Amino acid sequence: MLLSNEDYKKKNVYWTLDFVLSATYYIYQCAAKQVDILAANKDTCDDTELPTMYDLIDDAIATGADDDGECYNLPCITDNYLADVPFGCMIIEKDGKTILTGIDEVDGVPNGLD
């Protein structure tokens, strides 16, 4: 099943439920890391907003896929810290549609990196 919303349908951009689950879990991991960093006073700047699923979609589209159809992005989780591991997804071009799907079954992190 392909998912989208009105804005992305106009651009022929769709995503799978696996992408949604991977993005959600990845954002959860970023939130936990942000709390750890701020609680330990490693960074006192808490102005950085965590990425949303739509931010991850936009970043993937802007970055594009590599030769294997994979796309990776490393978002900021505080003003001075990046996420520990990149978010990964697959970008598939099919029937005039850009389809984003999860790179693995759980967390958006390639198996070799988690």
C-alpha positions as CSV (number, residue, x, y, z in Angstrom):
1,M,0.0,0.0,0.0
2,L,1.3,3.4,-0.9
3,L,0.7,6.4,1.3
4,S,0.8,10.1,0.6
5,N,-0.9,13.4,1.3
6,E,-2.3,16.1,-0.9
7,D,0.9,18.1,-1.2
8,Y,3.1,15.1,-2.0
9,K,0.6,13.6,-4.4
10,K,1.0,16.7,-6.6
11,K,4.7,15.9,-6.8
12,N,4.0,12.1,-7.3
13,V,5.8,11.3,-4.1
14,Y,4.6,8.3,-2.1
15,W,5.8,6.2,0.8
16,T,5.2,2.8,2.3
17,L,4.0,1.9,5.8
18,D,7.5,0.4,6.3
19,F,8.9,3.9,5.7
20,V,6.5,5.4,8.2
21,L,7.4,2.9,10.9
22,S,11.2,3.3,10.2
23,A,10.9,7.1,10.3
24,T,8.9,7.0,13.5
25,Y,11.3,4.7,15.3
26,Y,14.3,6.7,14.0
27,I,12.7,10.0,15.3
28,Y,12.1,8.2,18.7
29,Q,15.8,7.3,18.8
30,C,16.8,10.9,18.0
31,A,14.5,12.2,20.8
32,A,16.1,9.8,23.3
33,K,19.6,10.9,22.3
34,Q,18.6,14.5,22.5
35,V,17.3,14.0,26.1
36,D,20.5,12.2,27.0
37,I,22.7,15.0,25.6
38,L,20.7,17.8,27.3
39,A,20.4,16.0,30.6
40,A,24.2,15.5,30.7
41,N,24.8,19.2,29.9
42,K,26.9,18.2,26.9
43,D,24.9,20.8,25.0
44,T,22.8,23.5,26.5
45,C,21.3,24.8,23.3
46,D,17.9,23.1,22.9
47,D,16.6,25.2,20.0
48,T,16.9,22.4,17.5
49,E,13.7,20.7,16.5
50,L,13.8,17.0,15.9
51,P,13.1,16.0,12.3
52,T,9.6,15.0,11.4
53,M,8.7,12.3,9.0
54,Y,8.1,15.0,6.4
55,D,11.5,16.4,7.0
56,L,13.0,13.0,6.4
57,I,11.0,12.7,3.2
58,D,12.1,16.1,2.0
59,D,15.7,15.4,2.8
60,A,15.6,12.1,1.0
61,I,14.1,13.7,-2.1
62,A,16.7,16.5,-2.0
63,T,19.6,14.1,-1.5
64,G,18.5,11.5,-4.0
65,A,19.4,7.8,-4.1
66,D,22.8,6.3,-4.7
67,D,23.5,3.7,-7.3
68,D,21.8,1.0,-5.1
69,G,18.6,3.1,-4.6
70,E,19.6,3.9,-1.0
71,C,19.5,7.3,0.6
72,Y,21.1,8.4,3.9
73,N,20.6,11.5,6.0
74,L,22.2,12.5,9.3
75,P,20.0,15.1,11.0
76,C,20.9,17.4,13.9
77,I,19.4,16.5,17.2
78,T,20.7,19.5,19.2
79,D,22.4,22.7,18.0
80,N,25.8,21.1,18.2
81,Y,25.2,17.3,17.9
82,L,24.2,15.1,14.9
83,A,22.3,11.8,15.3
84,D,24.6,8.8,16.0
85,V,23.6,7.0,12.9
86,P,22.0,8.2,9.6
87,F,18.4,7.6,8.6
88,G,18.3,5.4,5.6
89,C,15.6,4.7,3.1
90,M,15.2,3.3,-0.4
91,I,14.0,5.5,-3.2
92,I,12.2,3.7,-6.1
93,E,11.1,5.4,-9.3
94,K,8.2,3.5,-10.7
95,D,5.4,4.4,-13.1
96,G,6.2,8.1,-12.8
97,K,6.1,7.9,-9.0
98,T,8.8,8.4,-6.4
99,I,8.3,5.8,-3.7
100,L,10.2,5.9,-0.4
101,T,10.4,2.6,1.5
102,G,12.3,1.4,4.6
103,I,15.8,0.2,4.1
104,D,15.3,-2.5,6.7
105,E,12.3,-3.8,8.6
106,V,12.6,-1.9,11.9
107,D,14.5,1.3,12.4
108,G,15.7,3.0,9.3
109,V,19.3,2.2,10.2
110,P,21.1,-0.1,7.8
111,N,21.9,-3.5,9.3
112,G,25.7,-2.9,9.2
113,L,25.4,0.3,11.3
114,D,23.1,-0.7,14.2
